[in-house]
Amino acid sequence: MSAEWGGQIFYSHDSDHATGVYVLIKPNSPIQVEIAELDMNGRFIILRLRTPGETTFNLVNIYAPTDYRELTNFIESLIKKIVSATDSSNLLNSIDKQGGLA
C-alpha cells in the first residue's frame, strides 16, 4: 500500500482486524516524524511531528472503545501517553507564569 500512496503510512490494528487506525503523510511532505507510538490493540496512533520551521506538534488518531466499561480506563491511559509524549517546555513563557494584569 505504501508503494501506491508514495508517502509514509502509520497503522495499528488488532489481531483480528476488528479495530484499527491509520495516518497517511502526504508524499514529499516536509513534515518529519520524530516519535511514533502505535497501540498493539489498534486503538490509537500518537505521532510527534516537526515542521520545517521547527514547530513540533502531536497528532493523535483514536478508535475509542464503544463499551462504556472500557472507555474510562482507555481515556485515562491515553491521556497519560499523550502527556508523556508532549514537549511541554514551550507551553508557558515568562508572561504566562507571572499572572495578573499587564
N, CA, C and O atoms as a Tinker XYZ file with bonds, in Angstrom:
   408  protein
     1  N      0.813000   -1.190000    0.000000    73     2
     2  CA     0.000000    0.000000    0.000000    64     1     3
     3  C      0.862000    1.262000    0.000000    63     2     4     5
     4  O      0.496000    2.249000   -0.637000    81     3
     5  N      2.008000    1.252000    0.706000    73     3     6
     6  CA     2.849000    2.448000    0.728000    64     5     7
     7  C      3.401000    2.763000   -0.656000    63     6     8     9
     8  O      3.647000    3.929000   -0.965000    81     7
     9  N      3.602000    1.748000   -1.497000    73     7    10
    10  CA     4.071000    1.996000   -2.850000    64     9    11
    11  C      3.011000    2.753000   -3.652000    63    10    12    13
    12  O      3.342000    3.612000   -4.469000    81    11
    13  N      1.752000    2.434000   -3.419000    73    11    14
    14  CA     0.675000    3.135000   -4.105000    64    13    15
    15  C      0.526000    4.555000   -3.588000    63    14    16    17
    16  O      0.308000    5.480000   -4.370000    81    15
    17  N      0.643000    4.740000   -2.267000    73    15    18
    18  CA     0.470000    6.051000   -1.666000    64    17    19
    19  C      1.664000    6.944000   -1.959000    63    18    20    21
    20  O      1.499000    8.099000   -2.350000    81    19
    21  N      2.847000    6.422000   -1.775000    73    19    22
    22  CA     4.054000    7.191000   -2.045000    64    21    23
    23  C      4.584000    7.963000   -0.851000    63    22    24    25
    24  O      5.704000    8.471000   -0.891000    81    23
    25  N      3.807000    8.056000    0.195000    73    23    26
    26  CA     4.236000    8.744000    1.403000    64    25    27
    27  C      4.330000    7.768000    2.560000    63    26    28    29
    28  O      4.234000    6.555000    2.376000    81    27
    29  N      4.520000    8.306000    3.747000    73    27    30
    30  CA     4.615000    7.455000    4.929000    64    29    31
    31  C      3.222000    7.026000    5.386000    63    30    32    33
    32  O      2.261000    7.792000    5.311000    81    31
    33  N      3.138000    5.787000    5.860000    73    31    34
    34  CA     1.887000    5.259000    6.388000    64    33    35
    35  C      2.166000    4.687000    7.770000    63    34    36    37
    36  O      3.105000    3.916000    7.962000    81    35
    37  N      1.329000    5.082000    8.731000    73    35    38
    38  CA     1.397000    4.532000   10.080000    64    37    39
    39  C      0.054000    3.871000   10.343000    63    38    40    41
    40  O     -0.996000    4.470000   10.108000    81    39
    41  N      0.088000    2.637000   10.829000    73    39    42
    42  CA    -1.167000    1.955000   11.100000    64    41    43
    43  C     -1.029000    1.064000   12.319000    63    42    44    45
    44  O      0.057000    0.604000   12.671000    81    43
    45  N     -2.165000    0.840000   12.944000    73    43    46
    46  CA    -2.247000   -0.016000   14.117000    64    45    47
    47  C     -3.584000   -0.745000   14.053000    63    46    48    49
    48  O     -4.632000   -0.122000   13.885000    81    47
    49  N     -3.541000   -2.063000   14.186000    73    47    50
    50  CA    -4.777000   -2.841000   14.217000    64    49    51
    51  C     -4.584000   -4.037000   15.134000    63    50    52    53
    52  O     -3.459000   -4.463000   15.394000    81    51
    53  N     -5.692000   -4.567000   15.617000    73    51    54
    54  CA    -5.579000   -5.736000   16.484000    64    53    55
    55  C     -5.454000   -6.986000   15.626000    63    54    56    57
    56  O     -5.458000   -6.906000   14.397000    81    55
    57  N     -5.346000   -8.128000   16.266000    73    55    58
    58  CA    -5.050000   -9.372000   15.554000    64    57    59
    59  C     -6.164000   -9.817000   14.609000    63    58    60    61
    60  O     -5.887000  -10.460000   13.597000    81    59
    61  N     -7.415000   -9.488000   14.919000    73    59    62
    62  CA    -8.492000   -9.912000   14.029000    64    61    63
    63  C     -8.994000   -8.781000   13.128000    63    62    64    65
    64  O    -10.016000   -8.920000   12.456000    81    63
    65  N     -8.268000   -7.666000   13.122000    73    63    66
    66  CA    -8.570000   -6.513000   12.268000    64    65    67
    67  C     -9.952000   -5.918000   12.549000    63    66    68    69
    68  O    -10.538000   -5.283000   11.672000    81    67
    69  N    -10.474000   -6.114000   13.754000    73    67    70
    70  CA   -11.779000   -5.553000   14.121000    64    69    71
    71  C    -11.667000   -4.074000   14.467000    63    70    72    73
    72  O    -12.630000   -3.325000   14.303000    81    71
    73  N    -10.507000   -3.649000   14.942000    73    71    74
    74  CA   -10.268000   -2.240000   15.233000    64    73    75
    75  C     -9.012000   -1.821000   14.492000    63    74    76    77
    76  O     -8.181000   -2.652000   14.126000    81    75
    77  N     -8.888000   -0.539000   14.279000    73    75    78
    78  CA    -7.671000   -0.066000   13.630000    64    77    79
    79  C     -7.734000    1.398000   13.269000    63    78    80    81
    80  O     -8.806000    1.963000   13.052000    81    79
    81  N     -6.547000    2.005000   13.208000    73    79    82
    82  CA    -6.397000    3.404000   12.824000    64    81    83
    83  C     -5.207000    3.534000   11.872000    63    82    84    85
    84  O     -4.247000    2.766000   11.945000    81    83
    85  N     -5.291000    4.515000   10.984000    73    83    86
    86  CA    -4.238000    4.806000   10.020000    64    85    87
    87  C     -3.956000    6.292000   10.016000    63    86    88    89
    88  O     -4.841000    7.103000   10.290000    81    87
    89  N     -2.710000    6.650000    9.702000    73    87    90
    90  CA    -2.334000    8.030000    9.412000    64    89    91
    91  C     -1.471000    7.976000    8.161000    63    90    92    93
    92  O     -0.483000    7.244000    8.110000    81    91
    93  N     -1.845000    8.749000    7.159000    73    91    94
    94  CA    -1.076000    8.849000    5.927000    64    93    95
    95  C     -0.467000   10.242000    5.860000    63    94    96    97
    96  O     -1.158000   11.241000    6.060000    81    95
    97  N      0.813000   10.301000    5.580000    73    95    98
    98  CA     1.507000   11.586000    5.447000    64    97    99
    99  C      1.789000   11.802000    3.970000    63    98   100   101
   100  O      2.335000   10.937000    3.286000    81    99
   101  N      1.412000   12.946000    3.510000    73    99   102
   102  CA     1.495000   13.301000    2.106000    64   101   103
   103  C      2.894000   13.008000    1.543000    63   102   104   105
   104  O      3.899000   13.309000    2.187000    81   103
   105  N      2.953000   12.426000    0.350000    73   103   106
   106  CA     4.260000   12.194000   -0.270000    64   105   107
   107  C      5.050000   13.504000   -0.411000    63   106   108   109
   108  O      4.484000   14.557000   -0.706000    81   107
   109  N      6.341000   13.417000   -0.199000    73   107   110
   110  CA     7.246000   14.569000   -0.292000    64   109   111
   111  C      6.906000   15.680000    0.696000    63   110   112   113
   112  O      7.260000   16.838000    0.475000    81   111
   113  N      6.227000   15.336000    1.774000    73   111   114
   114  CA     5.896000   16.328000    2.795000    64   113   115
   115  C      7.160000   16.729000    3.546000    63   114   116   117
   116  O      8.001000   15.880000    3.840000    81   115
   117  N      7.302000   18.021000    3.860000    73   115   118
   118  CA     8.467000   18.453000    4.628000    64   117   119
   119  C      8.341000   18.129000    6.121000    63   118   120   121
   120  O      9.276000   18.367000    6.886000    81   119
   121  N      7.201000   17.592000    6.535000    73   119   122
   122  CA     6.996000   17.255000    7.943000    64   121   123
   123  C      7.782000   16.000000    8.290000    63   122   124   125
   124  O      7.737000   15.004000    7.568000    81   123
   125  N      8.501000   16.060000    9.401000    73   123   126
   126  CA     9.286000   14.921000    9.869000    64   125   127
   127  C      8.597000   14.279000   11.062000    63   126   128   129
   128  O      8.086000   14.973000   11.941000    81   127
   129  N      8.584000   12.959000   11.088000    73   127   130
   130  CA     8.028000   12.221000   12.214000    64   129   131
   131  C      9.161000   11.963000   13.197000    63   130   132   133
   132  O     10.131000   11.280000   12.871000    81   131
   133  N      9.032000   12.519000   14.414000    73   131   134
   134  CA    10.051000   12.335000   15.442000    64   133   135
   135  C      9.773000   11.107000   16.302000    63   134   136   137
   136  O     10.688000   10.351000   16.628000    81   135
   137  N      8.516000   10.912000   16.667000    73   135   138
   138  CA     8.130000    9.788000   17.523000    64   137   139
   139  C      6.834000    9.207000   16.971000    63   138   140   141
   140  O      5.924000    9.943000   16.591000    81   139
   141  N      6.761000    7.888000   16.931000    73   139   142
   142  CA     5.527000    7.205000   16.548000    64   141   143
   143  C      5.235000    6.144000   17.598000    63   142   144   145
   144  O      6.039000    5.238000   17.819000    81   143
   145  N      4.072000    6.264000   18.248000    73   143   146
   146  CA     3.649000    5.249000   19.206000    64   145   147
   147  C      2.372000    4.615000   18.688000    63   146   148   149
   148  O      1.360000    5.291000   18.501000    81   147
   149  N      2.428000    3.309000   18.457000    73   147   150
   150  CA     1.304000    2.567000   17.898000    64   149   151
   151  C      0.766000    1.607000   18.938000    63   150   152   153
   152  O      1.521000    0.833000   19.528000    81   151
   153  N     -0.534000    1.653000   19.165000    73   151   154
   154  CA    -1.178000    0.766000   20.125000    64   153   155
   155  C     -1.342000   -0.618000   19.515000    63   154   156   157
   156  O     -1.846000   -0.741000   18.399000    81   155
   157  N     -0.925000   -1.662000   20.228000    73   155   158
   158  CA    -0.998000   -3.012000   19.680000    64   157   159
   159  C     -2.425000   -3.552000   19.603000    63   158   160   161
   160  O     -2.655000   -4.602000   19.002000    81   159
   161  N     -3.387000   -2.848000   20.206000    73   159   162
   162  CA    -4.784000   -3.257000   20.115000    64   161   163
   163  C     -5.548000   -2.485000   19.040000    63   162   164   165
   164  O     -6.760000   -2.644000   18.900000    81   163
   165  N     -4.847000   -1.660000   18.293000    73   163   166
   166  CA    -5.473000   -0.923000   17.201000    64   165   167
   167  C     -6.345000    0.234000   17.638000    63   166   168   169
   168  O     -7.249000    0.645000   16.911000    81   167
   169  N     -6.078000    0.766000   18.830000    73   167   170
   170  CA    -6.928000    1.825000   19.369000    64   169   171
   171  C     -6.393000    3.240000   19.125000    63   170   172   173
   172  O     -7.178000    4.188000   19.114000    81   171
   173  N     -5.086000    3.408000   18.929000    73   171   174
   174  CA    -4.573000    4.763000   18.717000    64   173   175
   175  C     -3.216000    4.754000   18.044000    63   174   176   177
   176  O     -2.493000    3.758000   18.040000    81   175
   177  N     -2.902000    5.908000   17.475000    73   175   178
   178  CA    -1.573000    6.238000   16.970000    64   177   179
   179  C     -1.253000    7.620000   17.510000    63   178   180   181
   180  O     -2.076000    8.531000   17.413000    81   179
   181  N     -0.069000    7.784000   18.075000    73   179   182
   182  CA     0.406000    9.095000   18.507000    64   181   183
   183  C      1.678000    9.395000   17.718000    63   182   184   185
   184  O      2.641000    8.630000   17.772000    81   183
   185  N      1.682000   10.501000   16.991000    73   183   186
   186  CA     2.857000   10.923000   16.237000    64   185   187
   187  C      3.299000   12.294000   16.730000    63   186   188   189
   188  O      2.479000   13.199000   16.877000    81   187
   189  N      4.595000   12.446000   16.985000    73   187   190
   190  CA     5.145000   13.785000   17.224000    64   189   191
   191  C      5.774000   14.218000   15.909000    63   190   192   193
   192  O      6.663000   13.551000   15.381000    81   191
   193  N      5.302000   15.340000   15.392000    73   191   194
   194  CA     5.724000   15.828000   14.085000    64   193   195
   195  C      6.471000   17.138000   14.223000    63   194   196   197
   196  O      6.209000   17.922000   15.136000    81   195
   197  N      7.412000   17.374000   13.303000    73   195   198
   198  CA     8.178000   18.623000   13.277000    64   197   199
   199  C      8.060000   19.226000   11.885000    63   198   200   201
   200  O      8.255000   18.552000   10.873000    81   199
   201  N      7.733000   20.523000   11.862000    73   199   202
   202  CA     7.612000   21.242000   10.598000    64   201   203
   203  C      8.980000   21.815000   10.208000    63   202   204   205
   204  O      9.892000   21.845000   11.035000    81   203
   205  N      9.129000   22.267000    8.962000    73   203   206
   206  CA    10.401000   22.882000    8.562000    64   205   207
   207  C     10.753000   24.110000    9.404000    63   206   208   209
   208  O     11.930000   24.445000    9.538000    81   207
   209  N      9.758000   24.779000    9.969000    73   207   210
   210  CA    10.000000   25.944000   10.829000    64   209   211
   211  C     10.312000   25.554000   12.258000    63   210   212   213
   212  O     10.310000   26.411000   13.142000    81   211
   213  N     10.582000   24.274000   12.508000    73   211   214
   214  CA    10.949000   23.745000   13.823000    64   213   215
   215  C      9.798000   23.755000   14.834000    63   214   216   217
   216  O     10.037000   23.686000   16.040000    81   215
   217  N      8.581000   23.840000   14.365000    73   215   218
   218  CA     7.427000   23.717000   15.251000    64   217   219
   219  C      7.129000   22.236000   15.425000    63   218   220   221
   220  O      7.115000   21.486000   14.449000    81   219
   221  N      6.888000   21.807000   16.665000    73   219   222
   222  CA     6.515000   20.413000   16.896000    64   221   223
   223  C      5.075000   20.360000   17.382000    63   222   224   225
   224  O      4.604000   21.250000   18.090000    81   223
   225  N      4.395000   19.304000   16.989000    73   223   226
   226  CA     3.035000   19.085000   17.461000    64   225   227
   227  C      2.748000   17.594000   17.449000    63   226   228   229
   228  O      3.402000   16.820000   16.749000    81   227
   229  N      1.755000   17.211000   18.240000    73   227   230
   230  CA     1.330000   15.814000   18.303000    64   229   231
   231  C      0.070000   15.640000   17.475000    63   230   232   233
   232  O     -0.834000   16.476000   17.497000    81   231
   233  N      0.033000   14.544000   16.749000    73   231   234
   234  CA    -1.152000   14.140000   16.011000    64   233   235
   235  C     -1.605000   12.819000   16.611000    63   234   236   237
   236  O     -0.823000   11.871000   16.693000    81   235
   237  N     -2.861000   12.753000   17.029000    73   235   238
   238  CA    -3.379000   11.557000   17.677000    64   237   239
   239  C     -4.609000   11.090000   16.908000    63   238   240   241
   240  O     -5.548000   11.859000   16.705000    81   239
   241  N     -4.602000    9.833000   16.481000    73   239   242
   242  CA    -5.746000    9.227000   15.820000    64   241   243
   243  C     -6.268000    8.138000   16.747000    63   242   244   245
   244  O     -5.518000    7.253000   17.158000    81   243
   245  N     -7.562000    8.203000   17.079000    73   243   246
   246  CA    -8.131000    7.333000   18.114000    64   245   247
   247  C     -9.331000    6.560000   17.580000    63   246   248   249
   248  O    -10.166000    7.099000   16.854000    81   247
   249  N     -9.397000    5.286000   17.956000    73   247   250
   250  CA   -10.590000    4.457000   17.772000    64   249   251
   251  C    -10.970000    4.001000   19.173000    63   250   252   253
   252  O    -10.501000    2.964000   19.642000    81   251
   253  N    -11.818000    4.773000   19.838000    73   251   254
   254  CA   -12.148000    4.519000   21.243000    64   253   255
   255  C    -13.116000    3.348000   21.374000    63   254   256   257
   256  O    -13.916000    3.088000   20.476000    81   255
   257  N    -13.034000    2.646000   22.501000    73   255   258
   258  CA   -13.979000    1.552000   22.749000    64   257   259
   259  C    -15.411000    2.085000   22.823000    63   258   260   261
   260  O    -15.644000    3.187000   23.318000    81   259
   261  N    -16.346000    1.313000   22.338000    73   259   262
   262  CA   -17.750000    1.713000   22.424000    64   261   263
   263  C    -18.385000    1.232000   23.719000    63   262   264   265
   264  O    -19.443000    1.724000   24.110000    81   263
   265  N    -17.757000    0.285000   24.382000    73   263   266
   266  CA   -18.265000   -0.234000   25.652000    64   265   267
   267  C    -17.880000    0.743000   26.760000    63   266   268   269
   268  O    -16.697000    0.953000   27.026000    81   267
   269  N    -18.876000    1.333000   27.400000    73   267   270
   270  CA   -18.609000    2.347000   28.417000    64   269   271
   271  C    -17.758000    1.813000   29.562000    63   270   272   273
   272  O    -17.076000    2.588000   30.233000    81   271
   273  N    -17.785000    0.502000   29.796000    73   271   274
   274  CA   -16.984000   -0.073000   30.888000    64   273   275
   275  C    -15.491000   -0.029000   30.562000    63   274   276   277
   276  O    -14.665000    0.020000   31.474000    81   275
   277  N    -15.138000   -0.045000   29.299000    73   275   278
   278  CA   -13.736000    0.031000   28.872000    64   277   279
   279  C    -13.289000    1.468000   28.635000    63   278   280   281
   280  O    -12.095000    1.766000   28.683000    81   279
   281  N    -14.234000    2.348000   28.381000    73   279   282
   282  CA   -13.918000    3.697000   27.930000    64   281   283
   283  C    -13.136000    4.522000   28.944000    63   282   284   285
   284  O    -12.173000    5.190000   28.568000    81   283
   285  N    -13.518000    4.497000   30.210000    73   283   286
   286  CA   -12.837000    5.298000   31.226000    64   285   287
   287  C    -11.372000    4.914000   31.352000    63   286   288   289
   288  O    -10.506000    5.789000   31.365000    81   287
   289  N    -11.079000    3.627000   31.443000    73   287   290
   290  CA    -9.682000    3.182000   31.531000    64   289   291
   291  C     -8.905000    3.552000   30.276000    63   290   292   293
   292  O     -7.746000    3.961000   30.354000    81   291
   293  N     -9.541000    3.407000   29.124000    73   291   294
   294  CA    -8.888000    3.752000   27.868000    64   293   295
   295  C     -8.510000    5.233000   27.847000    63   294   296   297
   296  O     -7.377000    5.581000   27.512000    81   295
   297  N     -9.451000    6.101000   28.204000    73   295   298
   298  CA    -9.191000    7.545000   28.175000    64   297   299
   299  C     -8.107000    7.929000   29.171000    63   298   300   301
   300  O     -7.226000    8.720000   28.838000    81   299
   301  N     -8.149000    7.391000   30.378000    73   299   302
   302  CA    -7.118000    7.700000   31.377000    64   301   303
   303  C     -5.736000    7.270000   30.898000    63   302   304   305
   304  O     -4.762000    8.007000   31.054000    81   303
   305  N     -5.654000    6.090000   30.322000    73   303   306
   306  CA    -4.378000    5.588000   29.811000    64   305   307
   307  C     -3.886000    6.434000   28.639000    63   306   308   309
   308  O     -2.699000    6.748000   28.550000    81   307
   309  N     -4.786000    6.795000   27.755000    73   307   310
   310  CA    -4.418000    7.599000   26.591000    64   309   311
   311  C     -3.930000    8.981000   27.003000    63   310   312   313
   312  O     -2.955000    9.482000   26.442000    81   311
   313  N     -4.587000    9.603000   27.969000    73   311   314
   314  CA    -4.160000   10.917000   28.452000    64   313   315
   315  C     -2.729000   10.852000   28.973000    63   314   316   317
   316  O     -1.922000   11.734000   28.679000    81   315
   317  N     -2.411000    9.817000   29.741000    73   315   318
   318  CA    -1.044000    9.668000   30.256000    64   317   319
   319  C     -0.042000    9.542000   29.119000    63   318   320   321
   320  O      1.036000   10.133000   29.177000    81   319
   321  N     -0.381000    8.785000   28.092000    73   319   322
   322  CA     0.523000    8.612000   26.949000    64   321   323
   323  C      0.716000    9.915000   26.186000    63   322   324   325
   324  O      1.830000   10.235000   25.771000    81   323
   325  N     -0.364000   10.667000   26.001000    73   323   326
   326  CA    -0.260000   11.942000   25.281000    64   325   327
   327  C      0.586000   12.932000   26.069000    63   326   328   329
   328  O      1.442000   13.608000   25.499000    81   327
   329  N      0.357000   13.022000   27.368000    73   327   330
   330  CA     1.136000   13.942000   28.200000    64   329   331
   331  C      2.611000   13.555000   28.182000    63   330   332   333
   332  O      3.474000   14.428000   28.093000    81   331
   333  N      2.912000   12.265000   28.266000    73   331   334
   334  CA     4.317000   11.835000   28.266000    64   333   335
   335  C      4.983000   12.076000   26.914000    63   334   336   337
   336  O      6.204000   12.218000   26.851000    81   335
   337  N      4.211000   12.123000   25.844000    73   335   338
   338  CA     4.772000   12.354000   24.512000    64   337   339
   339  C      4.868000   13.836000   24.169000    63   338   340   341
   340  O      5.407000   14.197000   23.122000    81   339
   341  N      4.352000   14.693000   25.040000    73   339   342
   342  CA     4.296000   16.129000   24.765000    64   341   343
   343  C      5.501000   16.841000   25.357000    63   342   344   345
   344  O      5.845000   16.662000   26.525000    81   343
   345  N      6.134000   17.655000   24.520000    73   343   346
   346  CA     7.219000   18.519000   24.985000    64   345   347
   347  C      6.569000   19.775000   25.548000    63   346   348   349
   348  O      6.136000   20.649000   24.796000    81   347
   349  N      6.504000   19.860000   26.857000    73   347   350
   350  CA     5.804000   20.981000   27.497000    64   349   351
   351  C      6.711000   22.166000   27.777000    63   350   352   353
   352  O      6.265000   23.143000   28.379000    81   351
   353  N      7.955000   22.114000   27.365000    73   351   354
   354  CA     8.886000   23.206000   27.678000    64   353   355
   355  C      8.486000   24.524000   27.026000    63   354   356   357
   356  O      8.857000   25.587000   27.523000    81   355
   357  N      7.740000   24.479000   25.929000    73   355   358
   358  CA     7.342000   25.705000   25.238000    64   357   359
   359  C      5.892000   26.111000   25.511000    63   358   360   361
   360  O      5.382000   27.041000   24.887000    81   359
   361  N      5.230000   25.423000   26.436000    73   359   362
   362  CA     3.827000   25.729000   26.677000    64   361   363
   363  C      3.629000   27.030000   27.447000    63   362   364   365
   364  O      2.667000   27.756000   27.194000    81   363
   365  N      4.509000   27.328000   28.364000    73   363   366
   366  CA     4.397000   28.555000   29.156000    64   365   367
   367  C      5.636000   29.405000   28.961000    63   366   368   369
   368  O      6.759000   28.900000   28.941000    81   367
   369  N      5.416000   30.710000   28.815000    73   367   370
   370  CA     6.569000   31.607000   28.803000    64   369   371
   371  C      6.501000   32.484000   30.043000    63   370   372   373
   372  O      5.596000   32.305000   30.859000    81   371
   373  N      7.407000   33.411000   30.214000    73   371   374
   374  CA     7.502000   34.173000   31.451000    64   373   375
   375  C      6.246000   34.981000   31.743000    63   374   376   377
   376  O      5.865000   35.111000   32.906000    81   375
   377  N      5.593000   35.529000   30.722000    73   375   378
   378  CA     4.385000   36.316000   30.979000    64   377   379
   379  C      3.242000   35.416000   31.435000    63   378   380   381
   380  O      2.405000   35.848000   32.228000    81   379
   381  N      3.189000   34.184000   30.957000    73   379   382
   382  CA     2.159000   33.235000   31.400000    64   381   383
   383  C      2.354000   32.892000   32.871000    63   382   384   385
   384  O      1.382000   32.694000   33.600000    81   383
   385  N      3.592000   32.824000   33.300000    73   383   386
   386  CA     3.902000   32.425000   34.673000    64   385   387
   387  C      3.680000   33.555000   35.672000    63   386   388   389
   388  O      3.516000   33.285000   36.862000    81   387
   389  N      3.669000   34.814000   35.229000    73   387   390
   390  CA     3.542000   35.974000   36.122000    64   389   391
   391  C      2.127000   36.138000   36.636000    63   390   392   393
   392  O      1.926000   36.439000   37.812000    81   391
   393  N      1.161000   35.947000   35.786000    73   391   394
   394  CA    -0.231000   36.139000   36.183000    64   393   395
   395  C     -0.566000   37.609000   36.356000    63   394   396   397
   396  O      0.299000   38.470000   36.194000    81   395
   397  N     -1.803000   37.896000   36.681000    73   395   398
   398  CA    -2.227000   39.269000   36.891000    64   397   399
   399  C     -2.392000   40.030000   35.589000    63   398   400   401
   400  O     -2.260000   39.460000   34.506000    81   399
   401  N     -2.679000   41.311000   35.698000    73   399   402
   402  CA    -2.888000   42.158000   34.517000    64   401   403
   403  C     -1.577000   42.759000   34.060000    63   402   404   405
   404  O     -0.692000   43.057000   34.861000    81   403
   405  N     -1.475000   42.929000   32.768000    73   403   406
   406  CA    -0.246000   43.509000   32.204000    64   405   407
   407  C     -0.254000   45.016000   32.315000    63   406   408
   408  O      0.699000   45.671000   31.892000    81   407
